[in-house]
Amino acid sequence: MRIWVNGALRDEADAKVSVFDHGLTVGDGIFETVKTTAGRPFALTRHLDRLTRSARGLGLPDPDLDEVRRACAAVIDANPMELGRLRITYTGGLSPLGSDRGNDGAGLVVALGKSTRRHDTTAVITVP
C-alpha cells in the first residue's frame, strides 16, 4: 500500500507521522472518508468543501485543496481497487506538547483501504 504523508507518496512501512503531530497529541485534526469506485472518488468536491469548513471551525489554516486533490489522485493511482475508502486526515501539524500550535504548518495524510459492499443494502427507486 502507498500512502501520502505530508507532501510525498510513501510505502506503507515508511508512512510515519511524528509523535509531536498535534492531531496525535491533542486531537487537533479532522478527517473525511470518501468512497472510491473503480479508481474514482465519489463527491470529492463536496468532501473537500466540508474539510475546509471543519478546518476553519478548529482554527486550522484552509487546506491547500490542489495538494489534497493531488494526494488523493496519487494514492488512488498507486493502490488500484474496485471499491475503497479514501481517508483524508488534516491536522495541526508538528507542535509543542500542549495546546499551542507549532509554526511548521498543517499535516496531511491520505490513505486508501479496500472496502466491500454491504450485504444488507437495498436499491431505492424514487419517482416524482
PyMOL commands that set and color helices and strands:
alter all, ss='L'
color gray80, all
select helices_A, chain A and resi 12-14+22-25+44-58+65-78
alter helices_A, ss='H'
color red, helices_A
select strands_A, chain A and resi 2-5+8-11+29-37+40-41+83-91+107-114
alter strands_A, ss='S'
color yellow, strands_A
deselect
rebuild
show_as cartoon
